[in-house]
Amino acid sequence: MTEVLTGLIPVFAIIALGAGLKQIAILDEAGWRAVERLTYFVLFPCFLFGAIAFADFGGAPIGRLSLALAIAMLVMAAITFACRPVLALHGPAFTSLFQGAVRWNSYVALGAIAAILGQPGLALIAVAIAVMVPLANTLCVMVLMRYASNHRASPAMLAGQVARNPLILACAAGVVAQLVGLTVPETLATGIDLVGKAALPLGLLAVGASLDFADLKARINPLLAASVLKLLVMPVLAAMLANLMGITGPALVAAVICTAVPGAPSSFILARQLGGDAPLMAGITTVQTVAALITMPLMLWVLT
């Protein structure tokens, strides 16, 4: 437990620093959005490509880990639909509950895995992103199109969302490089590594800057429901599936971390673009990020 806390506290300290910097206006709103875009479109893709292309997977249960994470996300989607009539949520509000229960913050996961597992964990987080990011995007776009705008998402729209995602493209490029045994010159590999390392601190600062503490008491039921589903139920599901598949050691820790992290700030952007309940989405992400400081160490302690 002490080791887990030692690893996670710096991650959440950087998030808190980002929130503090936002309050003292060291950057304006446009500046923070620029940091988010830089991290999302340049720094994090460089990290993912390098983590996969140059990784030594050496016997890691990649297939089983991918399957466990995918099934956990699909089961969470089904559970969220079952909760809708209980909470009596209208269409746009339900989409925010859905995103809050299914989407995950890969920046927080990266920071936690790097702190707890070190270099061997970086390949595992890259694999998790390659599986969970396209699946989460596909599910959330379908739900938003159906329940926020009353239109069904066409295959072409879903394919476009996936094809334009820089994280997915970087993972795909890394997989291709790994499969063909691509030899990258040392100077280029070093440059990619240096650029990728900047993704973690800037990404976590941007997470902190995105927190929105306004009107958190307005709709407490969906806030609590989304937080319980994402921070407690999903990691338990992932751990159960991992144990059933014989996944142990670092891969089990990675599975719990990737499912115990809070929701992603990008959920707010997607909600705003596709007609979801953006204020509720911002509140859910904020509550989950704060609560995860307690729930993540608890889940790692109990489940691993």
C-alpha positions in Angstrom: 0.0 0.0 0.0 2.8 2.4 0.9 4.5 1.7 -2.5 1.3 2.4 -4.4 0.7 5.7 -2.5 4.3 6.7 -3.1 3.8 6.2 -6.8 0.4 7.8 -7.1 0.9 10.9 -4.9 3.3 12.7 -7.4 0.8 12.0 -10.2 -2.1 13.7 -8.3 0.3 16.4 -7.1 0.9 17.4 -10.7 -2.8 17.4 -11.4 -3.3 19.7 -8.4 -0.5 21.9 -9.6 -2.3 22.2 -13.0 -5.5 23.2 -11.1 -3.6 25.8 -9.1 -1.9 27.2 -12.2 -5.3 27.6 -13.8 -6.6 29.5 -10.8 -3.7 32.0 -10.9 -4.2 32.4 -14.6 -0.6 31.6 -15.6 -2.2 30.7 -18.9 -5.5 31.8 -20.2 -8.1 29.3 -21.5 -6.7 29.4 -25.0 -3.2 28.6 -23.7 -4.5 25.5 -21.8 -6.3 24.3 -24.9 -3.1 24.7 -26.8 -1.3 22.6 -24.2 -4.0 19.9 -24.6 -3.7 19.9 -28.4 0.1 19.7 -28.3 -0.1 16.8 -25.9 -2.9 15.0 -27.7 -1.7 15.4 -31.3 2.1 15.4 -30.9 3.6 14.4 -27.5 1.4 11.4 -26.5 1.4 9.9 -30.0 5.3 10.0 -30.0 5.2 8.3 -26.6 2.8 5.5 -27.8 4.7 4.9 -31.0 8.0 4.5 -29.1 6.5 2.4 -26.3 5.1 -0.1 -28.8 7.7 0.0 -31.6 10.8 -0.3 -29.3 9.2 -2.5 -26.6 10.3 -6.0 -25.6 7.0 -7.7 -24.8 8.9 -10.8 -23.7 6.1 -13.2 -22.7 3.6 -10.5 -21.5 0.0 -11.8 -21.8 -0.8 -9.2 -24.4 -3.7 -11.1 -26.0 -5.3 -12.0 -22.7 -4.8 -8.5 -21.3 -6.4 -7.0 -24.4 -9.4 -9.3 -24.1 -9.9 -8.7 -20.4 -9.9 -4.9 -20.9 -12.3 -5.0 -23.8 -14.7 -7.3 -22.1 -14.6 -5.1 -18.9 -15.5 -2.1 -21.0 -18.4 -3.8 -22.8 -19.8 -5.1 -19.5 -19.6 -1.6 -18.0 -21.5 -0.3 -21.0 -24.3 -2.9 -20.4 -24.4 -2.1 -16.6 -24.7 1.7 -17.4 -27.7 1.0 -19.7 -29.3 -1.0 -16.8 -28.8 2.0 -14.5 -30.6 4.4 -16.8 -34.2 3.7 -15.7 -33.2 3.6 -12.1 -31.7 7.1 -12.3 -34.5 8.4 -14.7 -32.0 10.3 -16.8 -33.0 12.0 -20.1 -31.0 11.5 -23.2 -28.2 14.0 -23.0 -27.7 13.4 -19.3 -27.5 9.6 -19.9 -24.8 10.1 -22.4 -22.7 11.9 -19.8 -23.3 9.0 -17.3 -22.2 6.6 -20.0 -19.0 8.5 -20.9 -18.2 8.8 -17.2 -18.6 5.1 -16.7 -16.8 3.9 -19.8 -14.1 6.4 -20.9 -10.8 6.5 -19.1 -8.0 9.1 -18.6 -4.9 7.6 -20.3 -2.7 10.4 -18.9 -3.4 9.4 -15.3 -3.0 5.7 -16.2 0.4 6.5 -17.8 1.6 8.4 -14.8 0.5 5.7 -12.4 1.9 2.8 -14.4 5.2 4.6 -15.0 5.5 5.3 -11.2 4.5 1.9 -10.0 5.8 -0.5 -12.7 8.5 1.5 -14.4 9.8 0.8 -17.9 8.1 -2.7 -18.2 4.7 -1.1 -17.6 5.0 1.3 -20.5 4.4 -1.4 -23.1 1.4 -2.6 -21.2 -0.2 0.9 -21.1 0.4 1.2 -24.9 -1.4 -2.1 -25.5 -4.2 -1.0 -23.2 -4.6 2.3 -25.1 -4.6 0.5 -28.5 -7.5 -1.6 -27.3 -9.5 0.7 -25.1 -9.3 4.0 -26.9 -10.9 2.9 -30.2 -13.5 0.8 -28.3 -14.4 3.7 -25.9 -14.6 6.2 -28.8 -16.9 3.9 -30.8 -19.3 3.1 -28.0 -19.5 6.8 -26.8 -20.1 8.2 -30.3 -22.9 5.6 -30.9 -24.6 6.5 -27.6 -24.3 10.2 -28.1 -25.6 10.0 -31.7 -28.6 7.9 -30.5 -29.5 9.6 -27.2 -28.3 13.1 -27.6 -29.1 13.9 -31.2 -31.6 11.1 -32.0 -29.5 9.9 -35.0 -27.8 6.6 -35.4 -24.1 6.7 -35.9 -23.3 5.5 -39.4 -20.4 3.1 -40.0 -18.7 5.9 -42.0 -18.9 8.3 -39.1 -17.5 5.7 -36.6 -14.7 4.8 -39.0 -13.9 8.5 -39.4 -13.7 9.0 -35.6 -11.3 6.1 -35.3 -9.2 7.0 -38.4 -8.7 10.6 -37.2 -7.7 9.7 -33.7 -3.9 10.4 -33.3 -3.5 8.0 -30.4 -5.0 5.1 -32.5 -2.8 6.0 -35.5 0.3 6.1 -33.3 -0.5 2.7 -31.8 -1.1 1.3 -35.3 2.2 2.6 -36.5 4.0 1.2 -33.5 2.4 -2.2 -34.0 3.5 -2.2 -37.7 7.0 -1.2 -36.7 7.1 -3.9 -34.1 5.8 -6.6 -36.4 8.2 -5.8 -39.3 11.1 -5.4 -37.0 11.7 -1.8 -38.1 15.2 -0.5 -37.3 15.1 3.1 -36.3 18.4 5.1 -36.2 19.5 5.8 -32.7 19.3 9.6 -33.0 15.7 9.4 -34.3 14.7 6.9 -31.5 16.3 9.2 -28.9 14.4 12.2 -30.3 11.1 10.3 -30.3 11.7 9.2 -26.7 12.5 12.8 -25.5 9.4 14.2 -27.1 7.3 11.4 -25.7 8.6 11.9 -22.2 7.1 15.4 -22.2 3.6 14.0 -22.6 3.2 12.9 -19.0 3.9 16.1 -17.1 2.1 18.3 -19.6 -0.9 15.9 -19.9 -1.3 15.8 -16.1 -1.1 19.6 -15.8 -3.8 19.9 -18.5 -6.0 17.4 -16.6 -5.7 19.6 -13.5 -6.5 22.7 -15.5 -9.6 21.1 -16.9 -11.3 20.5 -13.6 -14.5 22.4 -13.1 -15.9 22.7 -9.5 -18.9 24.8 -10.4 -22.4 23.4 -9.7 -21.2 20.0 -8.4 -24.2 19.8 -6.1 -26.7 20.3 -8.9 -27.2 16.7 -9.9 -25.6 14.5 -7.2 -27.1 11.2 -8.3 -25.5 10.9 -11.7 -22.3 12.3 -10.3 -22.1 9.6 -7.7 -23.4 6.8 -10.0 -20.7 7.6 -12.6 -18.0 7.7 -10.0 -19.0 4.4 -8.4 -19.3 2.6 -11.7 -16.0 3.9 -13.1 -13.7 4.0 -10.0 -15.0 0.9 -8.2 -17.1 -1.4 -10.4 -14.9 -1.4 -13.5 -11.6 -2.2 -11.8 -13.3 -5.1 -9.9 -14.6 -6.4 -13.2 -11.2 -6.1 -14.9 -9.5 -7.9 -11.9 -12.0 -10.7 -12.0 -11.6 -11.2 -15.7 -7.8 -11.0 -15.4 -7.8 -13.7 -12.7 -10.1 -15.9 -14.7 -7.6 -15.6 -17.6 -4.6 -16.3 -15.5 -3.2 -12.8 -15.7 -0.9 -12.0 -12.8 2.0 -9.7 -11.9 2.6 -6.4 -13.8 -0.1 -7.2 -16.3 -2.7 -7.5 -13.5 -1.6 -4.2 -12.0 -1.8 -2.5 -15.4 -5.3 -3.9 -15.9 -6.5 -2.5 -12.6 -4.8 0.9 -13.1 -6.3 1.3 -16.6 -9.8 0.6 -15.3 -9.5 2.5 -12.0 -8.5 5.9 -13.4 -11.0 8.7 -13.6 -12.8 9.7 -16.8 -11.1 11.7 -19.6 -11.4 15.5 -20.0 -11.9 14.9 -23.7 -15.4 13.5 -22.7 -16.5 17.1 -22.2 -15.4 18.1 -25.7 -17.2 15.1 -27.3 -20.3 15.9 -25.3 -20.2 19.5 -26.5 -19.7 18.5 -30.1 -22.4 15.9 -30.3 -25.2 17.4 -28.1 -24.5 15.8 -24.8 -24.9 17.3 -21.3 -21.5 19.0 -21.2 -21.9 20.7 -17.8 -22.8 17.4 -16.2 -19.9 15.7 -18.0 -17.5 18.3 -16.6 -18.8 17.7 -13.1 -18.4 13.9 -13.4 -14.8 14.2 -14.6 -14.0 16.6 -11.8 -15.5 14.4 -9.0 -13.9 11.3 -10.4 -10.5 12.9 -10.6 -10.6 14.1 -7.0 -12.1 10.8 -5.7 -9.5 8.7 -7.6 -6.8 9.9 -5.2 -8.5 7.6 -2.6 -10.1 4.9 -4.8 -7.1 4.1 -6.9 -4.8 3.1 -4.1 -7.7 1.2 -2.5 -8.4 -0.8 -5.7 -4.7 -1.6 -6.2 -4.3 -2.7 -2.6 -7.4 -4.9 -2.6 -7.2 -6.3 -6.2 -3.5 -6.9 -6.7 
